[in-house]
Amino acid sequence: MDIVGIGAKDQEAIFRVVAAILHLGNIDFAKGKEVDSSVPKDDQAKFHLKMTAELLMCDPVALEDALCKRVMITPEEVIKRSLDPQSAIISRDGLAKTIYSRLFDWLVDKINCSIGQDPNSKSLIGVLDIYGFESFKTNSTSLRWNKKSTRKSRLIGAT
């Protein structure tokens, strides 16, 4: 990563984020005491929740709430609704995908800047990952739509 201009501090942050995504995927949920609620399944799930929060530098209780509850804000009030274990898993997976996507986009921008890509160049560097084709500078309209529809279909397929 040094070669493409990613410094030691950014490298550490990248590794922290990747480790957080891996720990996040290991958090399982069980039914909570309330109807349609969920909690981390066991001590192992609590360990992975704690590690994810530590790596992302956030409060473990806030992370658990974000995974196990849905918040709806109306003009009159803030409504918190508990999620059942399956919905909490979907929430967990959505968070992991969002974090991965943002990390990947950041890496593409960072590498693009470091190689000094000319915006008027006829050549283009692209990367194929599990989400689809990514262009270092811009995606064509069809590629952006394909990428978005692929992400949506994965989310819809998971429900």
Protein Blocks (a to p, Z undefined) as FASTA:
>chain_A
ZZnopafklmmmmmmmmmmmmmmmmpccdddfbehiacdfblmlmmmmmmmmmmnopafk
lmmmmmmpccdddfkbccdddddfklmmmmmmmmmmmmmmmmmmmmmmmmmmmnopafkb
cbdcddddfkbccdfkbccfklmmmmmmmmmmmmmmmZZ
